[in-house]
Amino acid sequence: MAVSATDIDPAILNEAAGWMVLLQAGEASERELAELGRWRQRSPAHEAAWRRAESMLDTFRRVPPRLGRDTLSRLGRPGRRHLLGLLALAAPVAWLSWREAPWQEWTADLRTGVGERRSIDLADGTRLVLNTASAVNLAFGAESRRLTLLAGEILITTGRDPSPTPRPFTVRTAQGSVRALGTRFMVRHLGDATRVAVFDGAVEVRPAESDRAVLLRAGEQMRFTAHAMQPVQAVEATAALWEKGMLLARDMPLGELVAELARHHRGVLRCDPAVAALPVSGAFALGDVPASLALLEQTLPLRIARATPYWIRVQAR
């Protein structure tokens, strides 16, 4: 028989909140994970309380990326009473949005959810691909073509503009602008910085609060902030394989690989710092994170610890 929110003892909800904080912080031991399993089996109300916690986590992952990360990061701070209230309410998306959602992301012209990719052919012939948890606004006018990347990552292949009047194609982020010069390139929003990688043609990178501009050519990438640009580096053509749902790793640190997989996982996926530097090579499916984790477990001295399908930790075997 299903257990409704009003039937769950507040004390049990409080315990579920405690488990949620512990797992979100990534500090749960093997013994504690086993204890959580036993706790969930105590009664239907215990399992219902935990399902409610998982539902809230899923809600955090569906809202814009920055909001979800910020909200989850605060779970370990004082104020578990507030978290208890969210568990009782099942954390409706509308409530979270009203409270603190960055509306420019929530109401973007184009968006993808966690684990979703989307390809769009724009009116000017440009092909735009949005990676997981991305948000973009479009502004095409008589004199310019502009995309504003609000969150996530995009891959752009500019088309031959049919307009009789030349219209520059520009991607803007919080840190500056990237002007395409007949090209295929990738732009990723990193919070306090932007990363640009060029696969064909060239782009001009101009930070928002700098007089300098740099020309990036095919095979080059750069990270920049609103004030400065980091040195130009080489980029591999396989860096855009996420368009096909794949990630190719060549001696990639395990922590970095897990972080990339976590972008496509609707839940919490962490890597134990003790194994984060382990080099990893191989091809991993972004659309099937469980299969990619299974591959890691089969080929490396690792163990995938699962408290639930949402809460996963990669650690030493």
C-alpha positions in Angstrom: 0.0 0.0 0.0 1.4 3.4 -1.0 2.3 5.8 1.8 1.3 9.5 1.4 3.3 12.5 2.6 0.9 13.1 5.4 1.3 9.5 6.6 5.1 9.8 7.1 6.3 10.5 10.6 8.3 13.8 10.7 11.0 12.0 12.6 11.5 9.6 9.7 11.6 12.5 7.2 14.2 14.0 9.4 16.3 10.8 9.3 15.9 10.7 5.5 17.2 14.3 5.3 20.2 13.3 7.4 21.0 10.5 5.0 20.6 12.8 2.0 23.0 15.3 3.5 25.6 12.6 4.2 25.4 11.1 0.7 25.4 14.5 -1.0 28.6 15.4 0.8 30.3 12.2 -0.5 31.4 11.1 3.0 29.4 7.9 3.5 31.4 4.9 4.4 30.7 1.3 3.3 29.3 0.6 6.7 27.0 3.7 6.5 25.8 2.7 3.0 24.8 -0.7 4.4 23.1 0.9 7.3 21.1 3.1 4.9 19.9 -0.1 3.1 18.8 -1.5 6.5 17.1 1.8 7.4 15.1 1.8 4.2 13.8 -1.7 4.9 12.5 -0.9 8.4 9.0 0.0 7.2 7.1 1.2 4.1 7.2 4.7 5.6 11.0 4.6 5.7 11.2 3.5 2.1 8.6 6.2 1.1 10.7 8.9 2.9 13.7 7.8 1.0 11.9 7.8 -2.3 10.8 11.3 -1.5 14.4 12.3 -1.0 15.3 10.8 -4.3 12.5 12.6 -6.0 13.8 15.9 -4.6 17.2 15.1 -5.9 15.7 14.5 -9.3 14.0 17.8 -9.1 17.3 19.6 -8.4 18.8 17.9 -11.4 16.0 19.0 -13.7 16.2 22.7 -12.9 18.9 24.9 -14.5 22.4 23.5 -13.6 23.6 26.4 -11.5 20.5 26.4 -9.3 20.6 22.6 -8.8 24.3 22.7 -7.9 23.9 25.6 -5.5 20.9 24.1 -3.8 22.5 20.7 -3.3 25.7 22.3 -2.0 23.8 24.0 0.8 22.3 20.7 2.1 25.2 20.1 4.4 25.0 23.6 6.0 23.0 24.4 9.1 19.3 24.5 8.3 18.3 20.9 7.9 14.9 21.9 9.1 14.4 23.7 5.8 15.4 20.5 4.0 12.9 18.6 6.1 10.2 21.0 4.8 11.2 20.3 1.2 11.0 16.6 1.8 7.5 17.0 3.1 6.5 19.1 0.1 8.3 16.8 -2.4 10.2 19.9 -3.6 7.9 21.0 -6.5 9.8 22.6 -9.3 7.5 25.6 -9.3 8.4 26.4 -5.7 12.1 26.1 -6.4 11.8 28.3 -9.5 9.8 31.0 -7.7 12.3 31.1 -4.8 15.6 31.4 -6.7 15.7 30.1 -10.2 17.9 32.2 -12.7 15.0 32.9 -15.0 17.2 33.7 -18.0 18.2 30.0 -18.0 14.7 28.6 -17.0 13.0 30.5 -19.8 15.8 30.2 -22.5 14.8 29.9 -26.1 16.5 26.4 -26.3 17.2 24.1 -23.4 18.2 20.5 -22.7 17.8 18.5 -19.4 20.4 16.4 -17.7 21.5 13.5 -20.0 19.7 15.1 -23.0 21.3 16.3 -26.3 19.6 18.2 -29.0 20.4 19.2 -32.6 18.8 22.2 -34.3 19.1 23.6 -37.8 18.8 27.4 -37.5 17.2 29.6 -40.1 20.6 30.7 -41.5 21.7 27.2 -42.2 23.8 26.9 -39.0 23.7 23.6 -37.2 23.5 23.9 -33.4 24.0 21.0 -31.0 23.3 21.4 -27.3 25.0 19.1 -24.8 23.5 18.0 -21.5 21.9 20.6 -19.2 22.5 23.5 -21.6 20.5 26.8 -22.2 20.7 29.2 -25.2 19.0 32.3 -26.3 18.8 33.3 -30.0 18.8 36.8 -31.5 18.8 36.9 -35.3 18.2 40.3 -36.8 18.9 42.2 -40.1 22.5 43.0 -39.1 23.7 40.3 -36.8 23.2 36.7 -35.7 23.8 36.2 -32.0 23.6 33.2 -29.6 23.8 33.7 -25.8 25.1 30.6 -23.9 23.6 30.7 -20.5 24.6 27.3 -19.3 26.2 24.1 -20.5 27.9 23.5 -23.8 27.2 23.9 -27.5 28.7 22.8 -30.8 28.2 25.1 -33.8 28.7 24.5 -37.5 28.0 27.8 -39.2 26.0 27.8 -42.4 26.2 30.0 -45.5 24.0 32.9 -44.5 21.3 33.6 -47.2 20.9 37.2 -46.1 22.1 39.7 -48.8 23.6 41.8 -46.0 26.6 40.3 -44.1 25.6 39.4 -40.6 28.4 38.5 -38.1 27.8 35.3 -36.2 28.6 35.7 -32.5 28.3 33.6 -29.3 28.1 35.5 -26.1 28.7 34.3 -22.6 29.0 36.0 -19.2 32.8 36.3 -19.9 32.8 37.8 -23.4 32.1 37.0 -27.0 33.3 34.5 -29.7 32.9 35.6 -33.3 32.8 32.9 -35.9 34.8 33.2 -39.1 33.2 30.4 -41.2 33.8 27.6 -38.8 32.9 24.6 -36.6 33.6 25.3 -33.0 32.5 24.4 -29.4 31.7 26.8 -26.5 31.4 25.6 -22.9 30.2 27.6 -19.9 32.3 26.9 -16.9 30.7 29.2 -14.4 33.4 31.7 -13.9 35.0 31.1 -17.3 34.4 30.1 -20.9 36.2 27.5 -22.9 36.3 27.6 -26.7 37.6 24.9 -29.0 37.9 25.2 -32.8 37.7 22.2 -35.2 37.4 24.0 -38.6 38.0 27.6 -39.7 38.7 30.2 -37.0 37.0 32.3 -34.3 37.8 35.6 -32.7 37.7 35.6 -28.8 37.2 38.8 -27.0 36.8 39.0 -23.2 34.1 41.3 -22.0 36.4 43.6 -19.9 39.5 43.5 -22.1 40.7 45.5 -25.1 42.5 42.4 -26.5 41.2 39.9 -28.9 42.8 36.6 -30.0 42.2 34.6 -33.2 41.8 30.8 -32.6 42.4 28.5 -35.5 41.4 24.9 -36.2 43.0 22.6 -33.7 43.2 25.2 -31.0 41.3 25.9 -27.7 41.4 28.5 -25.0 39.8 29.3 -21.7 39.0 32.9 -20.8 37.4 35.0 -18.1 35.9 38.5 -18.4 39.3 40.0 -17.8 41.9 37.7 -19.2 42.7 34.8 -21.6 44.7 31.7 -20.8 47.4 30.4 -23.2 46.2 28.7 -26.4 46.3 24.9 -26.3 45.9 22.1 -28.8 42.5 20.4 -29.0 41.8 16.9 -30.2 39.1 16.4 -32.9 37.5 13.7 -30.6 36.7 16.5 -28.1 33.3 16.9 -29.8 32.4 13.2 -29.7 29.8 14.1 -27.1 27.6 15.1 -30.1 27.5 11.3 -30.9 27.0 10.4 -27.2 30.5 9.3 -26.7 33.5 10.3 -24.6 37.0 9.2 -25.6 39.6 9.2 -22.8 43.3 9.0 -23.3 45.1 8.8 -20.0 42.4 11.0 -18.5 42.5 11.3 -14.7 39.6 9.3 -13.3 38.3 12.2 -11.3 37.9 14.2 -14.5 36.2 11.4 -16.3 33.8 10.8 -13.5 33.0 14.6 -13.5 32.1 14.4 -17.2 29.9 11.4 -16.7 28.3 13.1 -13.7 27.1 15.9 -16.1 24.9 13.2 -17.7 23.7 11.5 -14.6 20.4 12.4 -12.9 21.7 12.2 -9.4 24.9 12.4 -7.4 28.0 10.8 -8.9 31.3 11.3 -7.2 34.9 10.0 -7.3 36.9 9.1 -4.2 39.9 11.5 -4.1 42.1 8.5 -3.3 41.7 7.2 -6.9 41.0 10.5 -8.7 44.4 10.6 -10.3 44.2 7.1 -11.8 44.8 7.4 -15.6 41.9 6.1 -17.7 41.8 5.3 -21.5 38.8 4.0 -23.4 35.5 5.0 -25.0 32.5 5.7 -22.8 28.8 6.0 -23.6 27.4 9.3 -22.2 23.9 8.2 -22.8 24.4 5.1 -20.6 26.2 6.1 -17.5 25.6 2.8 -15.7 27.3 0.9 -18.6 30.3 3.3 -18.5 30.7 2.8 -14.8 30.5 -1.0 -15.3 33.3 -0.7 -17.8 35.4 1.1 -15.3 34.7 -1.5 -12.7 35.6 -4.3 -15.1 38.9 -2.9 -16.4 40.3 -1.1 -13.4 40.8 -1.9 -9.6 37.7 0.1 -8.8 34.3 -0.5 -7.1 31.1 1.3 -7.9 29.3 1.9 -4.6 25.6 2.5 -5.0 23.4 3.6 -2.2 20.7 3.9 -4.8 20.7 4.5 -8.5 20.9 8.2 -7.8 23.8 8.1 -5.3 26.9 6.6 -6.7 30.5 6.7 -5.6 33.6 5.5 -7.6 36.2 4.2 -5.2 39.1 1.7 -4.8 38.2 -2.0 -4.9 
